[in-house]
Amino acid sequence: MFFGKSYWKTTEQGIQKEWLLTNGIGGFAGGTIIGMNARRYHGLLIASLTPPVDRFLVLSQIHEDIITDNQEYHLGTFKTHDYTAHGEYYLEGFQNEYIPEFRYRVGSIFISKRICLRHMKNQVAVVYHIKNHHKKTTIRLIPLVNFRNYHYLSYSKNMPFNAAIGSKSIEITPYNMGEKILVECSDGAAVLKKQCYFYNMDYPYEHERGLSCTEDHYIPGFFEIELQPDEEKVITVVASIGDPIDVLDGEHLIEQEILRQKVLVKGLDSDKFREQLTLSADKFIVYRKSTDSKSIIAGYPWFTDWGRDTMISLTGLTLAANRFDDARDILSTFAHYEKDGLIPNVFSDTGGEPAYNTVDAALWYFEAVYKYIKYTGDLNYVVKNLLPVLKRIINGYKKGTHFDIKMDKDGLISAGNDETQLTWMDAKAGNWVVTPRHGKAVEINALWYNALMVINYILNEAGKNTETYAKLAEKAKKSFIKLFWNENSNCLYDVINNEEKDGKIRPNQVLAVSLSFPVIEGEMAKSVVDTVYSELYTALGLRTLNQKAGEYKGIYIGNQYMRDGAYHQGTVWTWPLGQFITAYARVYKGDSNIIKKLKEFFLPFEDHLKDSCIGSISEIFDGNEPLIPRGCCAQAWSVSEILRSYVEDYLPLKDNNIEQ
């Protein structure tokens, strides 16, 4: 993906497209295509000190100055309270092919800057390729260093840093701690000791989120490299924390990382859309130290790993991406931490007990296990290692477990109370529960029926008795149809609490049609799909509430209270769209235009992959047009569900049509 000057006619336009690199242990690097840090989460190295959490901003930026003919040209782009540096004026192109590359020109001096994170290390390499078709020239590289939790901001008065300057390196000790930040430059560089601070870097996106938006950075010194007329030189700067710098050959590091990524997409080059989504999927799969296993980061730049998000994302990110070992590793880990019929929603970052405050994560686990069997055929592993856990989850829900999760007499699941948020629509602003969904939620009971059918399937395939689960599933299905069908709206109620039935039209009902074992079929299922399509569908996801509802909020912006108030009250989410596409493909499978129609669902994402976080899919969008991306710029279940539905629903029909 190449971007030229037409994409940054203004600074505001230039920061609308972001790049992201990850290192497989929770660390990442990110910024904008014009080189400006527009979020507190932007930086060249955000390290994960306890994978995949305990994240710290280590290297914010490297500012480049070109000195020639007694003039200085500043390539850095940044904003302070009262000044904007326009280094993008010298930027002639930005390319994102496996890694980001910035291409600058100052007169007849050409500078390429590529950025690469080392896989499984908290280490970044910034590689400059300079062609000096001019007089003698000096390039000055100025690292802006920090050491703060990535959620917060820091200021010079709170930065007691010590720096030791070597001939080609700088060693920084922040806060008199044991952690050492190393910054080294390849051969030919001299280091000048000139400690100072960069003051008041301003982050425009933090204004939008109603948060504090300026901070300072530490400048421990800088590197200067001279170039003779017509000289060409490659310069590498490596920054690290926790790992020694053992390689300063930046081009070699880049080759290694590109090769690693190419292996992930081997054989997919004829399908660029699938290839790009598979590369994006890789960014979310990380190593978790506390469990010594793989996990899934929910979203960048600010989420960590969550049980619900992991289970929803597992099929697309691992199975549809042919990462079967990672899928098995994740399923095994969550099986190990099952407790009282629940699986963790959040793992402790300090080694304590996980939090189990979710009703749907354990039910999504069944869907993930079933998809694992379908993709791998590895029934024996599931029967031997996971079936006992599946039985304990079913029994926990039947008899009742924490958070008032229990099966009612009608065979359906009720959960929560006025003070709990157990479903994915869990926004809470202060004491205000924005979308109270305690009682019997529609998607929870669709997942419950699906779970009963999954365990029934596994037992049947293993030659074991299935009568208990089959009978309970049939009872739940009859009760579901009787209780949730809303004749007035030709769709399903969203939540039923005692005698109260919530008729708000929300996307949750689509799971009753889309899961591996749908609880409704035929005309009723088609009616649900049609209602969701007409009331909630947008090009980039499903609205969380139809626009006619009085509570509808069409723009997700402002302080946290305002944003939480809109989060599930009209804001568009991409991940339910994947489920909708599956449901649509199921109820319209006999339509002569089905292949064309499914293709149309994916076309908007071919465009979106070039917007917001380049190569990824945003968490949410405004409910109102023009569907401005909001929230996390790269979200696991957004990428997962579009990739999953593309692989499972569209490609088989497309490939079968080609064969015919």
Sequence and secondary structure as in RCSB ss.txt:
>XXXX:A:sequence
MFFGKSYWKTTEQGIQKEWLLTNGIGGFAGGTIIGMNARRYHGLLIASLTPPVDRFLVLSQIHEDIITDNQEYHL
GTFKTHDYTAHGEYYLEGFQNEYIPEFRYRVGSIFISKRICLRHMKNQVAVVYHIKNHHKKTTIRLIPLVNFRNY
HYLSYSKNMPFNAAIGSKSIEITPYNMGEKILVECSDGAAVLKKQCYFYNMDYPYEHERGLSCTEDHYIPGFFEI
ELQPDEEKVITVVASIGDPIDVLDGEHLIEQEILRQKVLVKGLDSDKFREQLTLSADKFIVYRKSTDSKSIIAGY
PWFTDWGRDTMISLTGLTLAANRFDDARDILSTFAHYEKDGLIPNVFSDTGGEPAYNTVDAALWYFEAVYKYIKY
TGDLNYVVKNLLPVLKRIINGYKKGTHFDIKMDKDGLISAGNDETQLTWMDAKAGNWVVTPRHGKAVEINALWYN
ALMVINYILNEAGKNTETYAKLAEKAKKSFIKLFWNENSNCLYDVINNEEKDGKIRPNQVLAVSLSFPVIEGEMA
KSVVDTVYSELYTALGLRTLNQKAGEYKGIYIGNQYMRDGAYHQGTVWTWPLGQFITAYARVYKGDSNIIKKLKE
FFLPFEDHLKDSCIGSISEIFDGNEPLIPRGCCAQAWSVSEILRSYVEDYLPLKDNNIEQ
>XXXX:A:secstr
 EE GGG SSHHHHTTEEEEEE SSS EEEEETTS   STT EEEEEEEETTEEEEEEEEEEEEEEEETTEEEE 
 EEE SS EEEGGGGEEEEEESSSEEEEEEETTEEEEEEEEE TTSSEEEEEEEEEE SSSEEEEEEEEEEEEET
TS   GGG  EEEEE SSEEEEEETT S  EEEEE TT EEE   EEEEEEE HHHHHTTS  EEEEEE  EEEE
EE TTEEEEEEEEEEESS      HHHHHHHHHHHHHHHTTT TT HHHHHHHHHHHTTEEEETTTTEEEEB EE
TT  B HHHHHHHHIIIIITTT HHHHHHHHHHHHHT BTTB  SB  TTSS  B   SSHHHHHHHHHHHHHHH
H  HHHIIIIIHHHHHHHHHHHHH BGGGBEE TTS EEB  TT   SS   EETTEESS   BEEHHHHHHHHH
HHHHHHHHHHHTT   HHHHHHHHHHHHHHHHHHEETTTTEE SEEETTEEE    GGGGHHHHSSS S  HHHH
HHHHHHHHHHHEETTEEESS TTSTT      SSHHHHHHHTTTT EESHHHHHHHHHHHHHTTT TTHHHHHHH
HHHHHHHHTTSEETTS  SEE SSTT  EES SEEHHHHHHHHHHIIIIIHHHHHHHHH 
